[in-house]
Amino acid sequence: MIRQSEAVLNGHPDKFCDLIADRLIRELYKVDTEAYAQIEVSTWSDLIFLTGSAVTRTKADLPVRDIIVGLGKEIGYTKDNYIDVTRYKIMDHICWITRDPREWTHYSNDQCIVVGYAGYDALTHYLPPEQFLVWYLREALVVALTDGPLRLQGPDGKLLITMREEQDGWKPDTLLVTLQHQESLSFMELISRTEQVLRHAWGSLQATDRRWVGKWESINILINPNGPLLNGGSDGDNGQTGRKLVMDYYGPRIPLGGGAIYGKDLSHIDRLGAFQARRFALEMVDQGAKESLVRVCYAPGLEEPLSIDIVSDKRPHRSPKDFFRFPNMRRNIRLADMDYDLRTLGGFYNMGLSVHAAYEMS
């Protein structure tokens, strides 16, 4: 069976927008732990546009520019890079409202369909193996860009993998990487260093899980096949929150429900429902199910879902109806979930996922 998956690095303009929105929400929670927010971010060239609304009981007055500049530097948008985050012009059109946010956060205030999935085992973090692999390699690149042989390159980039899932193991066919780099580094040196990073990560993965089979030399490696990419980020492409939903869920194999993750407060039904559907699916696999696919529909103003559909070879060990009631889900909100690691993005399906310990620079 042929499988495919892809991911983007933190410097990709769409992902930069996702992270800006979430950083603003994280700061809102320092003002009001029950803050309500729906924030959209877009970027093009040297412009960043902020829209949406944010509600707190006391005036937020966030240092928006400082937050964005700090994030940009953490990603790698420094003065040494093609894009210097300090040079952005920020157009803040967010409605900063001082009001009780519980009018919106204490009930399901929107309609949505959420999907949760879990399968395989802990070695794939209960993800489809192709989705785990692309995130595993993504993290290896992010680490190398931050503190390894690719330091000061990027931070914009994309990955795409195709692989075969057979009974005798999982074998990658093609690994495609497009990576921004600096003109001071020769194109051939960029390719060499990137290949070194990926090769090392592949070797570490095979040493950890024997289901990953095949020699590195048998994989079709494509690195910047379109030639050098110097003007990455928003100078080469525009960015918008929410464009990478399939990448941030389970990849193209698992059907996408709907609703955003980034830019929504943790009580918003899109985000809360997605987190809890994944959690329920994980619990089912932990209880012995081979796979679990959970679909839940919500309506505005109703505590209980309109429908719950569970596809699995095992019956749930607890009542889905009780689990997915909005007040019960809301009790599971952890503000600490906003303090995620930029190597993994802390995606809801990647809770605690980090391959950094397995990736050691030679």
ABEGO torsion letter per residue (X at the ends): XBBBBBBBBAABAAAAAAAAAAAAAAAAAAABAABBBBBBBBBBEABBBBBEBBBBABBAGBBAAAAAAAAAAAAGBBAABABBAAABBBBBABBBBBBBAAAAAABBABBBBBBBBBBEBAAAGGBBAAAAAAAAAAAAAAAAAAABAABGBOABEBBBBBBBBBAAEBBBABBBBBBBBBAABBAAAAAAAAAAAAAAAAAAAAAABAABBEBAAABBBBBGAAEBBABBEAAABBBBBGAAAAAABAEAABBBBEEBABGBBAABAAAAAAAAAAAAAAAAAAAGBABBBBBBBBBBGBABBABBBBBBABBBABBAAAAABAAAAAAABBAAAAABBAAAGGBAAABGBBAAAABBBX
